[in-house]
């Protein structure tokens, strides 16, 4: 009985004092307009994700300018000189302007990933689409985090 009580106490102590805390990621701005240059498909998805996470009730109104580029390079080849892996890099330059205070700032976000070439061309295209979708999700999350941090600095 003592061992169970002692084990339960140690277990409870370890779980309650692990130091875990939730990151406060409040969105404290309202996006009024997003201007895009570059890859239209990526910009369309990014634009929708950014507008979705905009807080319409906040007083800080910002305009965003996104310049997005996607590069696809060969990552690996096999012995017979056939391509086995591609690497995709999505680079986005973000410039924002806070309309209430006329403050502006710029930053850059880059995401990289690779995918394998399948035996069928349609499978290869699906691998590429899945990777691009994952990179865009990561890109949008990082843009939102950096945007919140930069606006808090101003």
Rosetta constraint file for C-alpha pairs under 8 A:
AtomPair CA 1 CA 5 HARMONIC 6.32 0.50
AtomPair CA 2 CA 6 HARMONIC 5.98 0.50
AtomPair CA 3 CA 7 HARMONIC 5.88 0.50
AtomPair CA 4 CA 8 HARMONIC 5.95 0.50
AtomPair CA 5 CA 9 HARMONIC 6.11 0.50
AtomPair CA 6 CA 10 HARMONIC 6.25 0.50
AtomPair CA 7 CA 11 HARMONIC 6.04 0.50
AtomPair CA 8 CA 12 HARMONIC 6.01 0.50
AtomPair CA 9 CA 13 HARMONIC 6.02 0.50
AtomPair CA 10 CA 14 HARMONIC 6.16 0.50
AtomPair CA 11 CA 15 HARMONIC 6.33 0.50
AtomPair CA 12 CA 16 HARMONIC 6.13 0.50
AtomPair CA 13 CA 17 HARMONIC 6.18 0.50
AtomPair CA 14 CA 18 HARMONIC 6.21 0.50
AtomPair CA 25 CA 145 HARMONIC 7.47 0.50
AtomPair CA 25 CA 148 HARMONIC 7.92 0.50
AtomPair CA 26 CA 148 HARMONIC 7.74 0.50
AtomPair CA 27 CA 53 HARMONIC 7.61 0.50
AtomPair CA 27 CA 54 HARMONIC 6.94 0.50
AtomPair CA 27 CA 55 HARMONIC 6.33 0.50
AtomPair CA 27 CA 148 HARMONIC 6.37 0.50
AtomPair CA 28 CA 55 HARMONIC 6.79 0.50
AtomPair CA 28 CA 58 HARMONIC 6.01 0.50
AtomPair CA 28 CA 60 HARMONIC 7.04 0.50
AtomPair CA 28 CA 148 HARMONIC 7.00 0.50
AtomPair CA 29 CA 54 HARMONIC 6.61 0.50
AtomPair CA 29 CA 55 HARMONIC 5.91 0.50
AtomPair CA 29 CA 56 HARMONIC 7.63 0.50
AtomPair CA 29 CA 58 HARMONIC 5.38 0.50
AtomPair CA 29 CA 59 HARMONIC 6.71 0.50
AtomPair CA 29 CA 60 HARMONIC 4.80 0.50
AtomPair CA 29 CA 61 HARMONIC 5.86 0.50
AtomPair CA 29 CA 62 HARMONIC 6.97 0.50
AtomPair CA 29 CA 148 HARMONIC 7.91 0.50
AtomPair CA 30 CA 54 HARMONIC 5.26 0.50
AtomPair CA 30 CA 55 HARMONIC 5.07 0.50
AtomPair CA 30 CA 56 HARMONIC 5.23 0.50
AtomPair CA 30 CA 57 HARMONIC 7.24 0.50
AtomPair CA 30 CA 58 HARMONIC 5.81 0.50
AtomPair CA 30 CA 59 HARMONIC 7.04 0.50
AtomPair CA 30 CA 60 HARMONIC 5.97 0.50
AtomPair CA 30 CA 61 HARMONIC 4.74 0.50
AtomPair CA 30 CA 62 HARMONIC 6.19 0.50
AtomPair CA 31 CA 50 HARMONIC 7.97 0.50
AtomPair CA 31 CA 51 HARMONIC 6.62 0.50
AtomPair CA 31 CA 54 HARMONIC 5.80 0.50
AtomPair CA 31 CA 55 HARMONIC 7.68 0.50
AtomPair CA 31 CA 56 HARMONIC 7.80 0.50
AtomPair CA 31 CA 61 HARMONIC 5.79 0.50
AtomPair CA 31 CA 62 HARMONIC 5.02 0.50
AtomPair CA 31 CA 63 HARMONIC 6.04 0.50
AtomPair CA 31 CA 64 HARMONIC 7.42 0.50
AtomPair CA 32 CA 61 HARMONIC 6.13 0.50
AtomPair CA 32 CA 62 HARMONIC 5.82 0.50
AtomPair CA 32 CA 63 HARMONIC 5.67 0.50
AtomPair CA 33 CA 62 HARMONIC 7.29 0.50
AtomPair CA 33 CA 63 HARMONIC 4.92 0.50
AtomPair CA 33 CA 64 HARMONIC 6.26 0.50
AtomPair CA 34 CA 47 HARMONIC 6.87 0.50
AtomPair CA 34 CA 63 HARMONIC 5.94 0.50
AtomPair CA 34 CA 64 HARMONIC 4.65 0.50
AtomPair CA 34 CA 65 HARMONIC 5.77 0.50
AtomPair CA 34 CA 66 HARMONIC 7.25 0.50
AtomPair CA 35 CA 63 HARMONIC 7.95 0.50
AtomPair CA 35 CA 64 HARMONIC 6.18 0.50
AtomPair CA 35 CA 65 HARMONIC 4.72 0.50
AtomPair CA 35 CA 66 HARMONIC 6.15 0.50
AtomPair CA 36 CA 40 HARMONIC 7.98 0.50
AtomPair CA 36 CA 43 HARMONIC 6.38 0.50
AtomPair CA 36 CA 65 HARMONIC 5.84 0.50
AtomPair CA 36 CA 66 HARMONIC 4.73 0.50
AtomPair CA 36 CA 67 HARMONIC 5.93 0.50
AtomPair CA 36 CA 68 HARMONIC 7.68 0.50
AtomPair CA 37 CA 43 HARMONIC 7.73 0.50
AtomPair CA 37 CA 65 HARMONIC 7.89 0.50
AtomPair CA 37 CA 66 HARMONIC 6.13 0.50
AtomPair CA 37 CA 67 HARMONIC 4.68 0.50
AtomPair CA 37 CA 68 HARMONIC 6.31 0.50
AtomPair CA 38 CA 43 HARMONIC 7.41 0.50
AtomPair CA 38 CA 67 HARMONIC 5.65 0.50
AtomPair CA 38 CA 68 HARMONIC 4.87 0.50
AtomPair CA 38 CA 69 HARMONIC 5.70 0.50
AtomPair CA 39 CA 43 HARMONIC 6.09 0.50
AtomPair CA 39 CA 68 HARMONIC 5.85 0.50
AtomPair CA 39 CA 69 HARMONIC 5.88 0.50
AtomPair CA 39 CA 70 HARMONIC 6.94 0.50
AtomPair CA 40 CA 44 HARMONIC 5.97 0.50
AtomPair CA 41 CA 45 HARMONIC 6.52 0.50
AtomPair CA 42 CA 46 HARMONIC 6.10 0.50
AtomPair CA 42 CA 68 HARMONIC 7.54 0.50
AtomPair CA 42 CA 136 HARMONIC 7.02 0.50
AtomPair CA 43 CA 47 HARMONIC 5.82 0.50
AtomPair CA 43 CA 66 HARMONIC 7.58 0.50
AtomPair CA 43 CA 68 HARMONIC 6.87 0.50
AtomPair CA 44 CA 48 HARMONIC 6.33 0.50
AtomPair CA 45 CA 49 HARMONIC 6.28 0.50
AtomPair CA 45 CA 136 HARMONIC 7.56 0.50
AtomPair CA 46 CA 50 HARMONIC 6.08 0.50
AtomPair CA 46 CA 136 HARMONIC 6.83 0.50
AtomPair CA 46 CA 140 HARMONIC 6.17 0.50
AtomPair CA 47 CA 51 HARMONIC 6.12 0.50
AtomPair CA 48 CA 52 HARMONIC 6.00 0.50
AtomPair CA 49 CA 53 HARMONIC 6.38 0.50
AtomPair CA 49 CA 140 HARMONIC 6.76 0.50
AtomPair CA 50 CA 54 HARMONIC 6.28 0.50
AtomPair CA 50 CA 140 HARMONIC 6.93 0.50
AtomPair CA 50 CA 144 HARMONIC 7.37 0.50
AtomPair CA 60 CA 98 HARMONIC 6.72 0.50
AtomPair CA 60 CA 99 HARMONIC 7.39 0.50
AtomPair CA 60 CA 100 HARMONIC 6.48 0.50
AtomPair CA 61 CA 98 HARMONIC 5.87 0.50
AtomPair CA 61 CA 99 HARMONIC 5.65 0.50
AtomPair CA 61 CA 100 HARMONIC 6.60 0.50
AtomPair CA 62 CA 96 HARMONIC 6.49 0.50
AtomPair CA 62 CA 97 HARMONIC 5.41 0.50
AtomPair CA 62 CA 98 HARMONIC 4.43 0.50
AtomPair CA 62 CA 99 HARMONIC 5.62 0.50
AtomPair CA 63 CA 96 HARMONIC 5.55 0.50
AtomPair CA 63 CA 97 HARMONIC 5.26 0.50
AtomPair CA 63 CA 98 HARMONIC 6.68 0.50
AtomPair CA 63 CA 99 HARMONIC 7.26 0.50
AtomPair CA 64 CA 94 HARMONIC 6.88 0.50
AtomPair CA 64 CA 95 HARMONIC 5.83 0.50
AtomPair CA 64 CA 96 HARMONIC 4.53 0.50
AtomPair CA 64 CA 97 HARMONIC 6.68 0.50
AtomPair CA 65 CA 93 HARMONIC 7.98 0.50
AtomPair CA 65 CA 94 HARMONIC 5.75 0.50
AtomPair CA 65 CA 95 HARMONIC 5.09 0.50
AtomPair CA 65 CA 96 HARMONIC 6.26 0.50
AtomPair CA 66 CA 92 HARMONIC 6.52 0.50
AtomPair CA 66 CA 93 HARMONIC 5.82 0.50
AtomPair CA 66 CA 94 HARMONIC 4.93 0.50
AtomPair CA 66 CA 95 HARMONIC 6.72 0.50
AtomPair CA 67 CA 92 HARMONIC 5.50 0.50
AtomPair CA 67 CA 93 HARMONIC 5.08 0.50
AtomPair CA 67 CA 94 HARMONIC 6.64 0.50
AtomPair CA 68 CA 90 HARMONIC 7.08 0.50
AtomPair CA 68 CA 91 HARMONIC 5.71 0.50
AtomPair CA 68 CA 92 HARMONIC 4.38 0.50
AtomPair CA 68 CA 93 HARMONIC 6.50 0.50
AtomPair CA 69 CA 90 HARMONIC 5.81 0.50
AtomPair CA 69 CA 91 HARMONIC 5.33 0.50
AtomPair CA 69 CA 92 HARMONIC 6.50 0.50
AtomPair CA 70 CA 88 HARMONIC 6.95 0.50
AtomPair CA 70 CA 89 HARMONIC 5.72 0.50
AtomPair CA 70 CA 90 HARMONIC 4.55 0.50
AtomPair CA 70 CA 91 HARMONIC 6.44 0.50
AtomPair CA 71 CA 88 HARMONIC 5.69 0.50
AtomPair CA 71 CA 89 HARMONIC 5.25 0.50
AtomPair CA 71 CA 90 HARMONIC 6.57 0.50
AtomPair CA 72 CA 86 HARMONIC 6.76 0.50
AtomPair CA 72 CA 87 HARMONIC 5.71 0.50
AtomPair CA 72 CA 88 HARMONIC 4.55 0.50
AtomPair CA 72 CA 89 HARMONIC 6.55 0.50
AtomPair CA 73 CA 86 HARMONIC 5.74 0.50
AtomPair CA 73 CA 87 HARMONIC 5.24 0.50
AtomPair CA 73 CA 88 HARMONIC 6.46 0.50
AtomPair CA 74 CA 83 HARMONIC 6.98 0.50
AtomPair CA 74 CA 85 HARMONIC 6.37 0.50
AtomPair CA 74 CA 86 HARMONIC 4.59 0.50
AtomPair CA 74 CA 87 HARMONIC 6.06 0.50
AtomPair CA 75 CA 83 HARMONIC 7.97 0.50
AtomPair CA 75 CA 84 HARMONIC 7.77 0.50
AtomPair CA 75 CA 85 HARMONIC 5.27 0.50
AtomPair CA 75 CA 86 HARMONIC 4.91 0.50
AtomPair CA 75 CA 87 HARMONIC 5.56 0.50
AtomPair CA 75 CA 114 HARMONIC 7.65 0.50
AtomPair CA 76 CA 83 HARMONIC 6.06 0.50
AtomPair CA 76 CA 84 HARMONIC 5.54 0.50
AtomPair CA 76 CA 85 HARMONIC 5.02 0.50
AtomPair CA 76 CA 86 HARMONIC 6.95 0.50
AtomPair CA 77 CA 81 HARMONIC 5.48 0.50
AtomPair CA 77 CA 82 HARMONIC 5.30 0.50
AtomPair CA 77 CA 83 HARMONIC 4.37 0.50
AtomPair CA 77 CA 84 HARMONIC 5.26 0.50
AtomPair CA 77 CA 85 HARMONIC 7.04 0.50
AtomPair CA 78 CA 82 HARMONIC 5.53 0.50
AtomPair CA 78 CA 83 HARMONIC 6.54 0.50
AtomPair CA 78 CA 84 HARMONIC 6.47 0.50
AtomPair CA 83 CA 117 HARMONIC 7.16 0.50
AtomPair CA 84 CA 116 HARMONIC 5.83 0.50
AtomPair CA 84 CA 117 HARMONIC 5.15 0.50
AtomPair CA 85 CA 114 HARMONIC 6.69 0.50
AtomPair CA 85 CA 115 HARMONIC 5.66 0.50
AtomPair CA 85 CA 116 HARMONIC 4.42 0.50
AtomPair CA 85 CA 117 HARMONIC 5.64 0.50
AtomPair CA 86 CA 114 HARMONIC 5.51 0.50
AtomPair CA 86 CA 115 HARMONIC 5.62 0.50
AtomPair CA 86 CA 116 HARMONIC 6.48 0.50
AtomPair CA 86 CA 117 HARMONIC 7.40 0.50
AtomPair CA 87 CA 112 HARMONIC 7.11 0.50
AtomPair CA 87 CA 113 HARMONIC 5.66 0.50
AtomPair CA 87 CA 114 HARMONIC 4.15 0.50
AtomPair CA 87 CA 115 HARMONIC 6.57 0.50
AtomPair CA 88 CA 112 HARMONIC 5.75 0.50
AtomPair CA 88 CA 113 HARMONIC 5.44 0.50
AtomPair CA 88 CA 114 HARMONIC 5.97 0.50
AtomPair CA 88 CA 132 HARMONIC 7.82 0.50
AtomPair CA 89 CA 110 HARMONIC 7.02 0.50
AtomPair CA 89 CA 111 HARMONIC 5.76 0.50
AtomPair CA 89 CA 112 HARMONIC 4.39 0.50
AtomPair CA 89 CA 113 HARMONIC 6.56 0.50
AtomPair CA 90 CA 110 HARMONIC 5.68 0.50
AtomPair CA 90 CA 111 HARMONIC 5.35 0.50
AtomPair CA 90 CA 112 HARMONIC 6.44 0.50
AtomPair CA 90 CA 135 HARMONIC 7.52 0.50
AtomPair CA 91 CA 108 HARMONIC 7.36 0.50
AtomPair CA 91 CA 109 HARMONIC 5.98 0.50
AtomPair CA 91 CA 110 HARMONIC 4.39 0.50
AtomPair CA 91 CA 111 HARMONIC 6.60 0.50
AtomPair CA 92 CA 108 HARMONIC 5.79 0.50
AtomPair CA 92 CA 109 HARMONIC 5.31 0.50
AtomPair CA 92 CA 110 HARMONIC 6.25 0.50
AtomPair CA 93 CA 106 HARMONIC 7.31 0.50
AtomPair CA 93 CA 107 HARMONIC 6.07 0.50
AtomPair CA 93 CA 108 HARMONIC 4.52 0.50
AtomPair CA 93 CA 109 HARMONIC 6.54 0.50
AtomPair CA 94 CA 106 HARMONIC 5.62 0.50
AtomPair CA 94 CA 107 HARMONIC 5.41 0.50
AtomPair CA 94 CA 108 HARMONIC 5.98 0.50
AtomPair CA 94 CA 109 HARMONIC 7.85 0.50
AtomPair CA 95 CA 104 HARMONIC 7.21 0.50
AtomPair CA 95 CA 105 HARMONIC 5.81 0.50
AtomPair CA 95 CA 106 HARMONIC 4.33 0.50
AtomPair CA 95 CA 107 HARMONIC 6.59 0.50
AtomPair CA 96 CA 104 HARMONIC 5.50 0.50
AtomPair CA 96 CA 105 HARMONIC 5.68 0.50
AtomPair CA 96 CA 106 HARMONIC 6.49 0.50
AtomPair CA 97 CA 102 HARMONIC 6.35 0.50
AtomPair CA 97 CA 103 HARMONIC 5.74 0.50
AtomPair CA 97 CA 104 HARMONIC 4.26 0.50
AtomPair CA 97 CA 105 HARMONIC 6.80 0.50
AtomPair CA 98 CA 102 HARMONIC 5.35 0.50
AtomPair CA 98 CA 103 HARMONIC 5.26 0.50
AtomPair CA 98 CA 104 HARMONIC 6.16 0.50
AtomPair CA 99 CA 103 HARMONIC 7.38 0.50
AtomPair CA 103 CA 154 HARMONIC 7.38 0.50
AtomPair CA 105 CA 150 HARMONIC 7.77 0.50
AtomPair CA 109 CA 139 HARMONIC 7.02 0.50
AtomPair CA 109 CA 142 HARMONIC 7.42 0.50
AtomPair CA 109 CA 143 HARMONIC 7.00 0.50
AtomPair CA 110 CA 139 HARMONIC 7.36 0.50
AtomPair CA 111 CA 135 HARMONIC 6.19 0.50
AtomPair CA 111 CA 138 HARMONIC 7.57 0.50
AtomPair CA 111 CA 139 HARMONIC 6.51 0.50
AtomPair CA 112 CA 135 HARMONIC 7.21 0.50
AtomPair CA 113 CA 131 HARMONIC 6.89 0.50
AtomPair CA 113 CA 135 HARMONIC 7.25 0.50
AtomPair CA 114 CA 131 HARMONIC 7.40 0.50
AtomPair CA 115 CA 127 HARMONIC 6.27 0.50
AtomPair CA 115 CA 128 HARMONIC 6.51 0.50
AtomPair CA 115 CA 131 HARMONIC 6.98 0.50
AtomPair CA 116 CA 124 HARMONIC 7.14 0.50
AtomPair CA 116 CA 127 HARMONIC 7.26 0.50
AtomPair CA 117 CA 121 HARMONIC 7.98 0.50
AtomPair CA 117 CA 123 HARMONIC 7.91 0.50
AtomPair CA 117 CA 124 HARMONIC 5.20 0.50
AtomPair CA 117 CA 127 HARMONIC 7.93 0.50
AtomPair CA 118 CA 123 HARMONIC 5.78 0.50
AtomPair CA 118 CA 124 HARMONIC 5.10 0.50
AtomPair CA 119 CA 123 HARMONIC 7.37 0.50
AtomPair CA 119 CA 124 HARMONIC 7.69 0.50
AtomPair CA 120 CA 124 HARMONIC 6.52 0.50
AtomPair CA 121 CA 125 HARMONIC 6.29 0.50
AtomPair CA 122 CA 126 HARMONIC 6.23 0.50
AtomPair CA 123 CA 127 HARMONIC 6.16 0.50
AtomPair CA 124 CA 128 HARMONIC 6.26 0.50
AtomPair CA 125 CA 129 HARMONIC 6.19 0.50
AtomPair CA 126 CA 130 HARMONIC 6.12 0.50
AtomPair CA 127 CA 131 HARMONIC 6.21 0.50
AtomPair CA 128 CA 132 HARMONIC 6.17 0.50
AtomPair CA 129 CA 133 HARMONIC 6.15 0.50
AtomPair CA 130 CA 134 HARMONIC 6.27 0.50
AtomPair CA 131 CA 135 HARMONIC 6.10 0.50
AtomPair CA 132 CA 136 HARMONIC 6.07 0.50
AtomPair CA 133 CA 137 HARMONIC 6.31 0.50
AtomPair CA 134 CA 138 HARMONIC 6.31 0.50
AtomPair CA 135 CA 139 HARMONIC 5.92 0.50
AtomPair CA 136 CA 140 HARMONIC 6.02 0.50
AtomPair CA 137 CA 141 HARMONIC 6.32 0.50
AtomPair CA 138 CA 142 HARMONIC 6.22 0.50
AtomPair CA 139 CA 143 HARMONIC 6.07 0.50
AtomPair CA 140 CA 144 HARMONIC 6.16 0.50
AtomPair CA 141 CA 145 HARMONIC 6.26 0.50
AtomPair CA 142 CA 146 HARMONIC 6.08 0.50
AtomPair CA 143 CA 147 HARMONIC 5.83 0.50
AtomPair CA 144 CA 148 HARMONIC 6.09 0.50
AtomPair CA 145 CA 149 HARMONIC 6.25 0.50
AtomPair CA 146 CA 150 HARMONIC 6.01 0.50
AtomPair CA 147 CA 151 HARMONIC 6.05 0.50
AtomPair CA 148 CA 152 HARMONIC 6.11 0.50
AtomPair CA 149 CA 153 HARMONIC 6.38 0.50
AtomPair CA 150 CA 154 HARMONIC 6.66 0.50
